[in-house]
């Protein structure tokens, strides 16, 4: 399944929440569910854009998503 958001967009969304915007408002604005937001936060929280791109490259190289055994 293709993600309609890039890593850069996801990190921008997470930074809006860190800046004080309510999660429910963010989810409504971007058309995502609370569960999607939580998944993004678990995977991308604290990452910079360059780190997220490196993570994606490593996942592609290994053939499976990070965090899965």
N, C-alpha and C positions, 0 to 999 in steps of 0.2 A: 504494500500500500504506500502510495506516494504522499509524503507530507506536504501540505500546502504552505507551510511556513519554513523559511530558512533558519539556520542556526542564529544568524544575526537578528532576525525578527524575534525569535524566541527569547533571546537574551535581552532585547530591548523591552519586551513585555515584562519579563521578570524584574528588570530594573525599575519599571514604573511601579510595581508593587513595593519594591524596596524603598522607593521615594515617598510612599505613603498612600498611593491610590488603592482603593478597596478592591479585593480580588473579585468580588461579584461584578463590579463595574468593569474591570478589565475583561472578564469573561464575556460579558454582554457586548462590549465594544468590539472585540475581536472574533466573536462568534464561536467561542470554545467552551467546553464544559469544565466544571470544577475539577473533574478527574484528570482531564488533559493538562490543566494548569499544574496540578499536583505532580503528575508524571514529569512535566517539563522541569519543575522545581527540583525534583529528585535527581534528574539527570544533568541539568545545566546550571544549577545554582552555584554562584561564585566563579563561574568560568568567564573568561574573556572570549571575544569572538575568535581570536587566533587559536585559543585552546580548544574551542568547540570544533573548529575545522580540523584540527589535528586528531581529535577524538573520532570524528567521522571517517577520516582517512584510515585510522587504525582499525575501526570496525569493518570497513570495506576490505582491508587487507586480511583480516582474520576470518572474515566470512560470517561473523555473528556479532550481534549488538553487545556493547559493553554492559557489564553487570549481570550477564547470564552465563551460567556454567555449562 
